Each structure stands twice: as C-alpha cells, then as structure tokens.
C-alpha cells in the first residue's frame, strides 16, 4: 500500500505566517520594517500594510498612480499584495471602509534618515550635531514631507512613536532599530509640526513602560500635560552680529559684567496673576535692565519642568524652553532683543541631576540608561533626583550637545552651571558607606570632572563668545583655569565664600563688627585664585532666610544704610557682580516664586533711593576701567586701610594700567567721622564719584562736598576725609 504524499502549502509571495501577522497586530514584532512596506520577491515587488479599520486597500505611488490592489490577510486590517513597481520606493494607500475613504502614506516604505557616520560618531561620543538628528524634525525625505523621529533606547525590545497623528496607537509607528548606535528612528510621512507625541517603549523584558517624553524635544506641552511637541525649525532673523563679535573678541575677565538674576515667572505678572509671555517680558524687562545698567540677565532655568516650586531646577526637557511663557521662537526673539541693546543672556543650566517623573529620563528603556543603577552613585539624597551617569559616552554627548544647542540655536551668552560641587564629589551629602570611592580610593568623581572639562572645551571651541560659570561651593582647585593646565575649564566661578562671609558680617550689629573684621578682609587672600563672580543670588532670599534688607541690623534707616554701604562695598570689590531681582529696590519680603515682585515699594523714597544707587553703581562700575578691568588680577587691588578694627573702616584702591585709580572707603558703623585720614597714591584733588549716604539714595546727605584734597606731607600723600555713617564712598583723582 502506497503512503499518500503530504500536501504542500502553497504561499503566495506577499503572504507571511499567521504568527508574524499576529505580532504586527499586537505591536510586538521586533522588526516590522522586515515585513511591512515594499519588498522585492523574486522578480516582483510586494507591499504589506497594517491599517486598522480598513476593509479594502489600494496601493499607489506618491504621485497618485495606482500600482495594485491589496488583499486582506486579517480582518483587523492587515493587507498584502503584488504591486507594479520596478524598484523599491515609497508608497501610499487608499483605504476604504463602507462609505469612508482615507489615504495613508506608508512609513515602512521609506529608507532610514540616519546614516553609518551618525552611528560611528554617536558610538565615539564625538557627534556635535545630535540636536539636528535626534528628537523630532520636520523634513522632506524621499519625496514626502513629514517628521523624522529618533530616540536612544539601546536596551528596549521595541519602541514606537505615538501621538495625536496616530491615535496614540503604538502599533502604527514602530521604529527601526539601529543596533550599532542603540537608536530607534522612523520617518512619519504627512505628519505636521505642532503635534503632541511621546515614545512607547517595551523594555528588554517585554514590559510596557510609562510613555516617555522625548529627551531631545525642542518644545513641550504646558504643564500639567507632559507630552513633547514636534516643533518646526527655529526661525529667527538675528540682529546681533555686533554683540556676538564683541564678546567673542574680548577677554571677558577684563570686561564689566554685572548680572541681574531673574526668575521669569515672578519678576512681573499680568494683572490676573498669569505669566507674562516672552514678548511681554521683552517689552518690560529689557528696557528696565538697560536703564539699570546691568550687562547681563541670568535666568533661573527656563527649560521645561513639571513643578513650578522647583524654580526650573527639576528639569524634564533640557532642550525645550518651558511652555509657560510661549513658544521657543518667543525666547529667541527675547534674546535677539537683548543683544540689539547690548544685553547678554545667561541660562542657569542643570546637568547635575534630573527628576524621577515617570515621563522623564528615569529608567528610560527599562534600564538605568541616563542614570547610574546603583543608588550610591545614581540617586541624589538632597533633592530626591537621579544623577546622570557621567561615565557613559552617550550621556555625556547628550549633555554636551545641549550646551552647544543653547549657544547655537538661541545665541546665549553664557551658561551658569548649577550644583557643580554635587557633581565633583562622590560623597556629596552622603554618609560613610553611602558612596563608592573612585578607582584610586578617593572621593573625587573623575567621570564628572572629565565631563565638565569636555563640555567647557567644546563650547569655548565652538562658541568663543560664550562664558561658562560654575556654582561651586568648595575649594576644588582650578575651577576657572584652562583644561590644558589641569583646570575644569570654566570661565568664571561663583564666589560663595565672599557671599557667606560678607553677609555674616553685615548681619551683625555694628557695635560687634570690630570683633569680626577679618570676615571682610579674609576674602582677599583667595580673591584671585579663580575668576570670580560675586553672587547675591536667589539662594540667599529663600527658605526662611529673608530678603537682603531684612538681614540688615538696626532700625529701618540703619537697615537701608547698611544695605547701601554693602552694595557699594561689593561693586568696589574685585570680581564680577550678580544681584537677584527685587534686591535692587530692597524688597522686604522673602522671594516667592508664585507672585510678582513688590513693585509698589518704588513709590517710597528709601526703596526708590536703593534702586537709584544700584543703577549708579552699575554705570560707575562700567564707566571706570579701574573698577572692572583687573577684576581677576591681583595687580588691580591695593589695601589702603585693612586693620582699623575699632572703627570698622576699610579702604582700598582699584587700579588698571593707564587708567585713573578709584579709592573705595567704607565706614560700617553708624558713627559720623570727620577728618579721617586716608592714604592716597596721587596728590591733588580727588572727586567723590559715589556716596551711598547721598540724599538722592535716601541717605542723610553727609559727605565731602564732592571733593577732597590729597596733600603730600613729608613724602606721605593722604587726605582728610569725612566718612558718612554706615556708608561707602568712591573717590577718583580729577587729573
């Protein structure tokens, strides 16, 4: 008896297994590009597509010509069939269901946008144009307009882009995996800009993660929404060639730099307490800063963040200006407006840590991708945030590219880098056993050091007009020295010691100050160890610390006199200047990010006097090279009186080559002193160019009638000077 032959299943060229179809329909197929789209089969071409809800599908070329009818392989909307093509090319489908008809351009029929050189530079960590490649970009590709999406998620099993354009259906735009770089990408044809999107990621274990915002998104939804928005390329006609040229060709250490630190959400608000837009801020803040004589505006972080009371320091969108103040173009217009009138713009930048919101970077692809897995290195106990993994090439590239992005796309003049100390030390805010030593057994975070050196090297090479400023609160050496000399490469460093010591001194009752004289003189021992910025920042007027005027001792008159004298002390002291908003008119209340500053105080003489003083200090500082040209060099400073403890008097000379010197004299007790002798370097008349006790500033009007005479007596040149109470005066030789 003959055994019957087995029946061979005949499968048409466009047909695939039921298991593969099921995987496509379930969104679990690891490589849908191998199945969907157009493929060559022998001498013919076949097309396959998944269009949910369709009953019939006709395949067309992009020019609308019909190339074939596809047959339905599964009732949920899987179609396949032979098409009349002579080469692989993008196709479009006309889908029908009953009377409804719609067109779908097949994303799986397009080739990749990224190339092998992108993979190479990403792996090497030398890609300096990641912000033009990653994220969402509206481009023309193989004859069609659409959005190219790309995201780094090397350990994911599958990544889809979901959004308003596909009903947030993770099966419809499953991305192509570039295994060499760990990047997923897809070109989504016909998708327009301004559409909301996120990434749907299935981890290596197959578990679907919470939807993730795009790490490279250039725009985000307004909180409490958390999706990214596909922004068009930034269009801004820049009018700042002269501004950029000036700062790229000058030694910033020898330029006057006086920074107004601003929280954009609370400097001023509309009458209904809502935020001002960037254009509204421009119309108010720019003229104000120009009138006040500041050279730069420094914004607390304006990158996207979910929680208002974080002030922007818990950022979830490093590439996106927050939606609170409008679109990114508004911020570009603001910067351009500043540059046209000579104002620089500095951004507070946070590369030290990031929040653990589920839509953010935390466990991005189901693994500790941007952060360290070990909480001893990857979790920050002070802020309950994750710490970037500075030992990972792709993470460093992400952050370095972000610094370059703000400089290039928004023409920013500087980055003030937040919490540098927390980056430099492995044991920062950690007890014994809560941190892991480096390979040499020390507490230095060598990976973070290399990152900071890399970032500073790159940004100064690409954008020489930009300056980086470190908020670093320890005595780490050479923070603002070049990398090739073993430094971290920053342009400047915040002088936290100056802020701490001088505020400690000024908060004391004047009768006790003679016992703490060294709190004002000690800083000169290290004043030139770094290129310093003197900060009276937001950190000093929050968390119960009170405002600067509230820290001053005495009755109201003495409080104002103390603060006026202190400001002039600081503006005469070596170092660049920074003052937080509201302190220039002596706001009484502690800063509150939820409300506008107390601008009504300017109707009162003492507050308006304080504002006038800060304005005049800025213009004096800027117009007198002796006060700024040697801010970072020891030969620009000379003590005249450093040891008069009993009277709490200080005097010094500020100098610059070829320029008139300026003598700064501080009387920090309420005692009115006449005929006080001060040594001066040049005999003749000296003009009183500033007196904080002047009536116009709210003072008592005591002074020297605008002039003092320096007399040479036996080879010693000195002047007999009147020192107003709780006041600082500045003198300059007339000739």
C-alpha positions as MATLAB code, in Angstrom:
seq = 'XXXXXXXXXXXXXXXXXXXXXXXXXXXXXXXXXXXXXXXXXXXXXXXXXXXXXXXXXXXXXXXXXXXXXXXXXXXXXXXXXXXXXXXXXXXXXXXXXXXXXXXXXXXXXXXXXXXXXXXXXXXXXXXXXXXXXXXXXXXXXXXXXXXXXXXXXXXXXXXXXXXXXXXXXXXXXXXXXXXXXXXXXXXXXXXXXXXXXXXXXXXXXXXXXXXXXXXXXXXXXXXXXXXXXXXXXXXXXXXXXXXXXXXXXXXXXXXXXXXXXXXXXXXXXXXXXXXXXXXXXXXXXXXXXXXXXXXXXXXXXXXXXXXXXXXXXXXXXXXXXXXXXXXXXXXXXXXXXXXXXXXXXXXXXXXXXXXXXXXXXXXXXXXXXXXXXXXXXXXXXXXXXXXXXXXXXXXXXXXXXXXXXXXXXXXXXXXXXXXXXXXXXXXXXXXXXXXXXXXXXXXXXXXXXXXXXXXXXXXXXXXXXXXXXXXXXXXXXXXXXXXXXXXXXXXXXXXXXXXXXXXXXXXXXXXXXXXXXXXXXXXXXXXXXXXXXXXXXXXXXXXXXXXXXXXXXXXXXXXXXXXXXXXXXXXXXXXXXXXXXXXXXXXXXXXXXXXXXXXXXXXXXXXXXXXXXXXXXXXXXXXXXXXXXXXXXXXXXXXXXXXXXXXXXXXXXXXXXXXXXXXXXXXXXXXXXXXXXXXXXXXXXXXXXXXXXXXXXXXXXXXXXXXXXXXXXXXXXXXXXXXXXXXXXXXXXXX';
ca = [
       0.000    0.000    0.000;
       1.420    3.408   -1.011;
       1.762    6.179    1.569;
      -0.021    9.364    0.344;
       2.254   12.352   -0.278;
       1.975   15.215    2.218;
       0.061   18.183    0.884;
       2.474   21.131    0.443;
       1.097   24.506    1.493;
       1.477   26.986   -1.333;
       2.130   30.514   -0.007;
       1.901   33.491   -2.296;
       4.936   35.838   -2.369;
       3.238   38.511   -0.302;
       1.888   36.159    2.333;
       3.614   35.730    5.683;
       2.919   33.445    8.616;
      -0.054   33.923   10.869;
       2.352   34.353   13.798;
       4.083   37.303   12.146;
       0.749   38.902   11.288;
      -0.346   38.453   14.900;
       2.886   40.090   16.106;
       2.321   43.080   13.806;
      -1.257   43.442   15.001;
      -0.185   43.175   18.637;
       2.636   45.689   18.217;
       5.158   43.140   19.485;
       7.064   42.494   16.262;
      10.717   43.351   16.846;
      11.390   44.406   13.240;
       8.244   45.450   11.333;
      10.420   47.026    8.608;
      11.306   43.460    7.531;
       7.616   42.738    6.912;
       5.722   45.950    6.184;
       6.285   48.336    3.301;
       7.586   47.361   -0.140;
       9.825   44.302   -0.601;
      11.298   42.525   -3.583;
      10.105   38.939   -4.065;
      11.868   37.227   -6.936;
      11.366   39.433   -9.956;
       8.278   41.073   -8.479;
       7.539   43.600   -5.724;
       5.033   43.130   -2.920;
       3.525   45.587   -0.431;
       2.188   44.851    3.036;
       0.479   47.229    5.440;
      -1.494   47.350    8.641;
      -4.343   49.888    8.512;
      -6.700   49.451   11.430;
     -10.371   49.593   10.430;
      -9.827   49.251    6.666;
     -11.824   46.771    4.570;
     -10.179   47.488    1.211;
      -6.788   48.950    0.314;
      -5.408   50.220   -2.979;
      -1.665   50.799   -3.313;
      -0.453   53.932   -5.109;
       2.811   55.649   -5.904;
       3.399   59.030   -4.277;
       2.212   60.713   -7.491;
      -1.215   59.071   -7.077;
      -0.919   56.421   -9.777;
      -2.459   53.060   -8.819;
       0.075   50.222   -8.571;
      -2.079   47.424   -7.197;
      -4.984   46.192   -5.095;
      -4.043   44.517   -1.822;
      -5.925   41.600   -0.331;
      -6.977   41.489    3.296;
      -4.992   38.900    5.215;
      -6.575   39.589    8.577;
      -9.908   41.233    9.478;
      -8.158   43.661   11.869;
      -6.592   45.418    8.901;
      -3.556   43.528    7.614;
      -3.236   43.720    3.815;
      -0.740   42.394    1.277;
      -0.386   42.001   -2.478;
       1.797   42.346   -5.522;
       2.417   45.866   -6.847;
       3.588   47.017  -10.244;
       6.905   48.651   -9.371;
      10.340   48.385  -10.903;
      12.271   49.431   -7.785;
      11.852   49.907   -4.066;
      10.118   53.230   -3.436;
       7.720   54.905   -1.011;
       4.015   54.115   -1.473;
       0.690   55.472   -0.351;
      -2.542   53.562    0.302;
      -6.155   54.474   -0.288;
      -8.141   52.725    2.425;
     -11.892   52.225    2.425;
     -14.462   51.126    4.930;
     -18.051   51.393    3.785;
     -18.514   54.933    2.500;
     -15.426   56.225    4.286;
     -12.150   56.642    2.400;
      -8.805   57.942    3.552;
      -5.164   57.998    2.469;
      -2.188   56.615    4.377;
       1.438   57.102    3.313;
       3.371   54.014    4.390;
       6.194   54.894    6.840;
       7.678   51.423    6.333;
       8.273   52.061    2.647;
      10.863   54.771    3.396;
      14.541   54.185    3.970;
      16.431   55.366    7.087;
      17.329   59.016    7.586;
      20.364   58.468    9.797;
      23.496   57.018    8.255;
      26.519   54.952    9.241;
      28.578   58.065   10.060;
      25.918   59.110   12.570;
      26.234   55.673   14.172;
      30.015   55.989   14.225;
      30.104   59.443   15.808;
      27.392   58.505   18.328;
      29.376   55.462   19.433;
      32.558   57.508   19.618;
      30.839   60.279   21.569;
      32.062   62.952   19.168;
      28.755   63.809   17.456;
      28.301   67.557   17.952;
      25.074   67.843   15.937;
      22.873   65.419   17.841;
      20.220   68.104   18.279;
      19.805   68.148   14.481;
      19.481   64.358   14.302;
      17.704   63.193   17.446;
      14.196   64.070   18.588;
      11.581   65.225   16.067;
      12.458   67.115   12.866;
      10.162   68.134   10.023;
      11.981   67.167    6.817;
      11.463   66.174    3.195;
      12.546   62.577    2.696;
      12.361   60.512   -0.491;
       9.734   62.781   -1.989;
       7.470   63.237    1.044;
       7.174   65.762    3.883;
       6.883   64.503    7.408;
       8.506   64.188   10.809;
      11.645   62.172   11.440;
      11.714   60.765   14.963;
      14.830   59.340   16.623;
      15.435   58.237   20.207;
      18.224   56.439   22.058;
      16.943   53.315   23.835;
      19.535   50.558   23.286;
      18.020   48.009   25.663;
      14.404   48.288   24.507;
      12.651   45.352   22.891;
      10.509   47.678   20.810;
       9.965   51.460   20.535;
       7.035   53.239   18.889;
       6.284   56.903   18.481;
       2.708   57.693   19.465;
       0.748   60.905   19.290;
      -2.268   62.749   18.069;
      -1.367   61.758   14.500;
      -1.861   58.016   15.089;
      -4.413   57.922   17.871;
      -1.633   57.130   20.387;
      -1.598   53.611   18.922;
       1.804   52.019   19.470;
       1.261   49.511   16.650;
       1.223   52.062   13.867;
       4.682   53.664   14.009;
       7.030   51.028   15.418;
      10.526   52.351   14.871;
      13.574   50.936   13.074;
      16.427   49.874   15.378;
      19.973   50.917   14.547;
      21.828   48.344   16.616;
      25.220   49.986   16.097;
      24.163   53.157   17.932;
      21.253   51.910   20.041;
      18.990   54.441   18.307;
      15.430   53.886   17.086;
      14.201   56.004   14.179;
      11.260   56.350   11.826;
      10.156   58.831    9.187;
       6.445   59.518    9.661;
       5.196   60.990    6.356;
       2.393   63.567    6.236;
       2.726   64.309    9.972;
       2.703   68.067   10.523;
       4.506   70.154   13.119;
       2.937   71.215   16.429;
       1.640   67.691   17.057;
       1.978   66.166   20.532;
       3.897   62.894   20.828;
       5.701   60.524   23.185;
       7.623   57.281   22.888;
       6.008   53.974   23.783;
       8.819   51.696   24.933;
       8.699   47.971   25.620;
      11.619   47.077   27.870;
      14.019   44.213   27.315;
      11.764   42.050   29.485;
       8.750   42.805   27.299;
       7.090   45.049   29.891;
       5.479   48.208   28.516;
       6.902   51.307   30.243;
       5.032   54.538   31.003;
       5.005   56.770   27.926;
       8.222   58.781   27.722;
       8.681   62.377   26.637;
      11.388   62.985   24.049;
      14.778   63.756   25.682;
      15.637   65.933   22.646;
      12.219   67.620   22.336;
      12.583   71.291   21.454;
       9.098   72.072   22.677;
       6.720   70.598   25.261;
       3.101   70.829   26.282;
       2.133   73.223   29.062;
       2.063   71.535   32.448;
       0.257   69.556   33.795;
       0.413   67.911   30.352;
       3.730   66.219   29.715;
       3.902   65.307   26.016;
       6.577   66.587   23.676;
       5.594   68.747   20.712;
       7.090   68.367   17.242;
       8.429   71.868   16.689;
       9.373   73.334   13.355;
      12.954   74.503   12.931;
      13.594   77.704   14.860;
      13.117   80.687   12.571;
      14.695   83.867   13.864;
      16.276   86.723   11.959;
      19.163   87.615   14.218;
      20.335   91.219   14.515;
      23.190   90.633   16.927;
      26.356   90.392   14.847;
      27.994   93.308   16.657;
      27.087   91.915   20.076;
      28.436   88.437   19.322;
      31.568   89.850   17.711;
      32.323   91.991   20.766;
      32.121   89.108   23.227;
      33.996   86.675   21.001;
      36.939   89.042   20.627;
      37.312   90.379   24.176;
      38.816   88.984   27.359;
      35.693   88.649   29.498;
      37.761   88.829   32.674;
      38.604   92.430   31.766;
      35.096   93.469   30.775;
      32.443   94.924   33.110;
      29.950   92.159   33.912;
      27.003   92.990   36.144;
      24.316   90.313   36.127;
      20.634   90.687   37.030;
      19.394   87.267   38.143;
      15.750   86.750   37.183;
      13.034   84.166   37.727;
      10.976   84.700   34.591;
       7.742   83.567   36.231;
       7.752   86.054   39.097;
       9.666   89.180   38.060;
       6.355   90.655   36.968;
       2.981   89.095   36.174;
      -0.143   90.158   34.380;
      -2.959   91.778   36.342;
      -4.728   88.397   36.530;
      -1.534   86.843   38.008;
      -0.799   84.751   34.916;
       2.683   84.562   33.408;
       3.963   87.160   31.004;
       4.860   85.843   27.548;
       8.422   86.244   26.281;
       7.319   89.184   24.152;
       5.666   90.854   27.150;
       8.777   90.215   29.242;
      10.883   91.722   26.477;
       8.861   94.922   26.439;
       9.308   95.384   30.207;
      12.437   93.563   31.380;
      14.850   94.598   28.617;
      14.277   98.390   28.996;
      14.434   98.016   32.771;
      17.800   96.242   32.689;
      19.215   98.718   30.184;
      18.088  101.628   32.359;
      19.536   99.935   35.441;
      22.917   99.473   33.773;
      23.148   95.701   34.040;
      25.229   93.998   31.354;
      23.557   90.577   31.521;
      20.298   88.903   32.502;
      20.695   85.483   34.059;
      17.533   83.376   34.100;
      16.848   80.666   36.608;
      16.293   77.524   34.486;
      13.752   78.138   31.723;
      13.892   74.579   30.375;
      10.726   72.504   30.685;
       9.880   71.319   34.186;
       6.693   69.878   35.688;
       6.672   71.566   39.117;
       6.580   75.359   39.490;
       8.095   75.488   43.033;
      11.213   73.713   41.743;
      12.042   77.064   40.041;
      13.099   75.049   36.984;
      15.889   73.103   38.696;
      13.971   69.815   38.300;
      14.021   69.810   34.519;
      12.432   67.150   32.322;
      13.153   68.838   28.987;
      16.703   70.153   28.672;
      16.205   71.160   25.025;
      12.782   72.800   25.372;
      12.138   76.338   26.640;
       9.204   75.913   29.012;
       5.748   76.359   27.518;
       4.826   78.637   30.441;
       5.982   81.696   28.506;
       5.035   80.675   24.980;
       6.772   79.050   22.054;
      10.576   78.723   21.630;
      10.501   81.462   18.999;
       9.422   83.886   21.719;
      12.550   83.153   23.728;
      14.696   83.594   20.600;
      13.070   86.986   19.996;
      13.774   87.908   23.618;
      17.483   87.062   23.288;
      17.691   88.932   19.988;
      16.037   91.970   21.595;
      18.570   91.878   24.428;
      21.512   91.648   22.054;
      20.338   94.591   19.970;
      20.717   96.847   23.009;
      23.913   95.242   24.296;
      22.440   92.973   26.978;
      23.765   89.438   27.344;
      21.589   86.471   28.349;
      22.846   83.681   30.615;
      20.912   80.489   31.251;
      21.004   78.611   34.547;
      21.848   75.080   33.343;
      21.275   71.861   35.280;
      23.425   68.927   34.096;
      23.939   67.513   37.592;
      20.654   65.696   38.143;
      17.119   65.143   36.853;
      13.735   64.388   38.445;
      12.235   60.922   38.595;
       8.867   61.797   36.991;
       7.757   58.728   35.060;
       7.602   60.559   31.709;
      11.204   61.730   32.097;
      14.630   60.160   31.707;
      14.440   57.770   34.637;
      14.801   54.082   33.625;
      14.178   55.291   30.116;
      14.311   51.973   28.268;
      13.616   49.777   31.272;
      17.213   50.083   32.454;
      19.257   52.736   34.230;
      20.148   54.456   30.964;
      20.827   58.116   31.769;
      21.487   57.471   35.466;
      23.603   55.032   37.487;
      21.808   51.871   38.526;
      23.494   51.849   41.940;
      21.748   54.497   44.094;
      25.084   55.241   45.777;
      26.074   56.915   42.516;
      22.736   57.408   40.770;
      20.445   58.970   43.400;
      20.766   62.401   44.969;
      19.573   62.403   48.610;
      19.231   66.201   48.864;
      16.758   66.589   46.017;
      15.345   63.057   45.560;
      16.582   63.132   41.985;
      18.580   60.887   39.693;
      22.219   61.665   38.899;
      23.453   61.493   35.329;
      25.880   58.681   34.547;
      28.901   60.779   33.588;
      30.822   57.634   32.714;
      28.572   56.832   29.783;
      29.602   58.220   26.408;
      26.052   58.775   25.162;
      25.026   60.629   28.333;
      28.000   62.981   28.098;
      27.151   63.571   24.414;
      23.544   64.336   25.351;
      24.639   66.995   27.842;
      27.498   68.482   25.795;
      25.203   68.750   22.777;
      22.655   70.522   24.960;
      25.192   73.178   25.946;
      26.100   73.648   22.280;
      22.399   73.738   21.327;
      21.588   76.740   23.523;
      24.646   78.620   22.286;
      23.970   77.915   18.623;
      20.211   77.970   18.275;
      19.418   80.697   20.833;
      22.691   82.696   20.748;
      23.002   82.503   24.525;
      25.916   84.400   26.035;
      26.588   82.018   28.876;
      25.676   79.015   30.975;
      25.731   79.163   34.747;
      26.218   75.514   35.688;
      24.215   74.568   38.765;
      25.391   72.370   41.647;
      28.905   71.696   40.350;
      30.084   70.670   43.821;
      27.495   67.887   43.918;
      28.967   66.586   40.661;
      32.604   66.721   41.717;
      32.370   64.729   44.942;
      31.174   61.131   45.176;
      30.430   61.614   48.886;
      28.490   64.886   48.471;
      25.692   64.844   51.129;
      26.420   61.168   51.805;
      27.425   59.393   54.980;
      30.093   56.727   55.304;
      29.054   53.634   53.371;
      26.628   55.541   51.152;
      29.124   56.240   48.387;
      31.582   54.366   46.196;
      35.208   55.581   46.005;
      36.855   56.168   42.627;
      39.492   53.788   41.230;
      42.145   55.461   43.345;
      40.123   55.232   46.543;
      39.274   58.943   46.604;
      36.007   60.856   46.788;
      36.521   62.777   43.535;
      34.064   61.967   40.755;
      36.611   61.639   37.976;
      33.912   60.925   35.395;
      32.160   64.196   36.218;
      35.497   66.024   36.032;
      36.078   64.676   32.539;
      32.539   65.625   31.520;
      32.945   69.223   32.724;
      36.313   69.525   31.004;
      34.825   68.087   27.813;
      31.830   70.431   27.931;
      33.924   73.539   28.538;
      36.475   72.587   25.874;
      33.749   72.016   23.288;
      31.707   75.120   23.983;
      34.669   77.507   24.058;
      35.991   75.968   20.832;
      32.658   76.210   19.007;
      31.403   79.461   20.572;
      34.271   81.608   21.895;
      31.869   84.416   22.820;
      30.069   82.241   25.359;
      31.130   82.072   29.007;
      30.521   79.257   31.463;
      30.121   79.997   35.165;
      30.377   77.349   37.881;
      28.290   77.364   41.034;
      30.919   75.533   43.059;
      30.896   75.913   46.827;
      34.103   74.110   47.820;
      37.802   74.791   47.371;
      38.206   72.486   44.371;
      41.325   73.844   42.617;
      41.419   75.475   39.189;
      37.683   75.545   38.524;
      38.125   78.529   36.206;
      41.522   77.583   34.795;
      42.038   76.098   31.304;
      41.714   72.349   30.826;
      45.210   72.116   29.321;
      46.543   73.472   32.631;
      44.657   70.891   34.660;
      41.587   73.049   35.313;
      37.914   72.357   34.805;
      37.819   74.956   32.029;
      35.073   77.274   33.319;
      35.278   80.960   32.508;
      34.157   82.045   35.985;
      33.191   80.657   39.369;
      30.679   81.956   41.896;
      32.491   83.269   44.971;
      30.392   81.588   47.644;
      32.936   82.481   50.329;
      32.507   86.195   49.620;
      28.737   85.899   49.839;
      28.842   83.899   53.085;
      31.457   85.984   54.894;
      30.181   89.423   53.901;
      26.552   88.618   54.696;
      27.633   87.182   58.023;
      29.464   90.436   58.789;
      26.719   92.765   57.591;
      24.029   90.959   59.565;
      25.856   91.746   62.826;
      25.113   94.784   64.938;
      27.727   97.444   64.091;
      28.979   97.524   67.677;
      30.094   93.888   67.308;
      31.651   94.203   63.855;
      35.096   95.141   65.180;
      35.394   91.586   66.505;
      34.731   90.123   63.039;
      36.834   92.471   60.923;
      38.541   89.587   59.146;
      35.247   88.452   57.615;
      35.650   91.311   55.152;
      39.424   91.122   54.706;
      39.927   87.356   54.521;
      38.419   87.070   51.041;
      41.307   88.995   49.507;
      43.629   86.106   50.361;
      41.953   83.995   47.667;
      40.225   86.649   45.522;
      42.452   85.881   42.527;
      42.662   82.102   42.843;
      39.715   81.920   40.422;
      37.906   84.242   38.035;
      35.133   85.142   40.434;
      31.551   86.323   40.172;
      30.273   87.835   43.431;
      26.756   86.417   43.880;
      23.916   87.830   45.932;
      21.616   85.237   44.425;
      18.146   83.785   44.899;
      19.635   81.234   47.312;
      20.111   83.995   49.893;
      16.483   85.167   49.918;
      14.503   81.898   50.176;
      13.742   79.102   52.632;
      13.273   81.411   55.607;
      16.464   83.409   55.048;
      14.519   86.599   54.419;
      15.398   89.344   51.959;
      18.729   91.167   51.994;
      17.221   94.288   53.591;
      15.651   92.118   56.285;
      19.061   90.646   57.151;
      20.490   94.071   57.971;
      20.563   95.125   61.657;
      19.133   98.251   63.262;
      16.072  100.376   62.654;
      14.719  100.977   59.157;
      17.098  103.852   58.448;
      20.099  101.760   59.513;
      18.880   98.747   57.509;
      18.784  100.796   54.335;
      22.104  102.498   55.103;
      23.751   99.140   55.809;
      22.481   97.649   52.549;
      23.526  100.690   50.517;
      27.014  100.564   52.024;
      27.166   96.809   51.386;
      26.204   97.119   47.728;
      28.871   99.759   47.119;
      31.388   97.611   49.018;
      30.574   94.757   46.627;
      30.652   96.880   43.470;
      34.061   98.212   44.533;
      35.390   94.744   45.406;
      37.268   92.693   42.777;
      35.000   90.314   40.869;
      32.027   90.401   38.532;
      28.644   91.226   40.085;
      25.350   89.345   40.379;
      22.196   90.544   42.120;
      18.884   88.727   42.355;
      15.762   90.569   41.279;
      13.897   92.585   43.886;
      17.020   93.190   45.940;
      17.887   96.230   43.822;
      14.969   98.094   45.427;
      15.222   96.364   48.819;
      12.103   94.217   48.719;
      11.152   93.488   52.327;
       9.528   90.114   51.855;
      11.311   86.898   51.050;
      11.109   85.926   47.386;
       8.004   83.934   46.462;
       8.030   82.287   43.027;
       4.222   82.315   42.869;
       3.760   86.099   42.873;
       5.216   89.210   41.261;
       7.851   91.313   42.993;
       6.583   94.110   45.250;
       6.975   96.863   42.665;
       4.658   99.145   44.636;
       7.564   99.787   47.029;
       9.195  102.068   44.468;
       6.723  104.796   45.396;
       8.595  105.127   48.700;
      11.724  107.281   48.905;
      14.011  104.718   50.560;
      13.234  101.935   48.089;
      13.493  104.204   45.066;
      16.758  105.516   46.524;
      18.122  101.971   46.708;
      17.179  101.363   43.067;
      18.921  104.586   42.028;
      22.032  103.549   43.921;
      22.243  100.143   42.209;
      21.730  101.885   38.872;
      24.509  104.370   39.597;
      26.791  101.619   40.900;
      26.362   99.741   37.626;
      27.147  102.759   35.500;
      30.092  103.745   37.700;
      31.465  100.187   37.553;
      31.069  100.077   33.776;
      32.489  103.537   33.068;
      35.563  103.261   35.316;
      38.055  100.674   33.973;
      39.821  100.684   37.349;
      36.714   99.021   38.813;
      36.453   96.210   36.271;
      39.496   95.777   34.022;
      41.508   93.938   36.692;
      38.657   92.159   38.488;
      40.532   88.849   38.242;
      44.130   90.024   38.701;
      45.911   90.924   41.909;
      47.648   93.985   40.498;
      44.251   95.690   40.278;
      43.839   95.891   44.071;
      45.746   97.590   46.872;
      44.737   97.907   50.506;
      44.765  101.463   51.871;
      43.255  100.618   55.258;
      42.774   96.967   56.236;
      43.333   96.918   60.008;
      41.098   99.611   61.544;
      39.098   97.128   63.577;
      37.977   99.642   66.177;
      36.232  101.922   63.688;
      35.191   99.180   61.202;
      36.643  101.231   58.367;
      38.006   99.655   55.201;
      39.689  101.383   52.274;
      41.340  100.102   49.126;
      42.437  101.184   45.701;
      41.224   99.691   42.414;
      43.639  100.111   39.512;
      44.061   99.391   35.809;
      47.029  100.219   33.538;
      46.771  103.696   32.057;
      43.530  104.464   33.900;
      42.624  106.667   36.850;
      42.579  104.692   40.127;
      39.437  104.601   42.256;
      39.587  104.655   46.061;
      36.794  102.791   47.863;
      36.243  103.741   51.531;
      33.677  102.031   53.787;
      32.545  103.186   57.218;
      30.474  100.307   58.550;
      29.366  101.827   61.836;
      26.683  104.499   62.323;
      29.346  106.913   63.641;
      29.843  110.079   61.576;
      33.610  110.554   61.239;
      35.237  113.873   60.297;
      38.897  114.442   59.458;
      39.577  110.747   58.941;
      42.976  110.310   57.279;
      43.221  108.056   54.238;
      46.442  107.430   52.339;
      46.106  108.074   48.589;
      48.607  107.469   45.769;
      48.278  110.822   43.988;
      48.283  114.312   45.475;
      45.773  116.898   44.397;
      42.014  116.972   44.211;
      40.014  113.745   44.239;
      36.391  113.785   43.119;
      33.719  111.959   45.107;
      32.163  109.882   42.304;
      29.772  107.971   44.579;
      28.461  108.357   48.121;
      25.841  105.905   49.394;
      24.747  108.429   52.046;
      23.661  110.938   49.409;
      20.171  112.329   49.835;
      19.150  111.050   46.396;
      19.670  107.482   47.668;
      17.728  108.047   50.897;
      20.795  108.867   52.973;
      21.498  111.698   55.405;
      23.386  113.779   52.856;
      26.711  113.775   54.694;
      29.865  113.852   52.609;
      32.783  115.851   51.301;
      31.054  118.415   49.133;
      32.079  116.432   46.097;
      35.885  116.900   46.534;
      38.760  116.015   48.852;
      42.370  117.264   48.709;
      45.264  114.820   48.902;
      48.341  116.507   50.368;
      51.968  115.392   50.274;
      53.380  115.741   53.783;
      56.951  114.530   54.093;
      56.603  112.047   51.267;
      53.286  110.636   52.528;
      50.264  111.530   50.426;
      46.961  111.498   52.323;
      43.608  113.217   52.507;
      41.473  114.230   55.438;
      38.048  112.816   54.650;
      34.554  112.950   56.071;
      33.093  109.443   56.426;
      29.291  109.411   56.460;
      27.645  106.924   58.832;
      27.093  103.384   57.500;
      28.260  104.427   54.067;
      30.686  103.689   51.259;
      32.248  106.435   49.154;
      34.324  106.226   45.984;
      36.978  108.782   45.022;
      38.793  109.390   41.756;
      41.645  111.861   41.031;
      40.455  114.825   38.968;
      43.606  114.916   36.821;
];
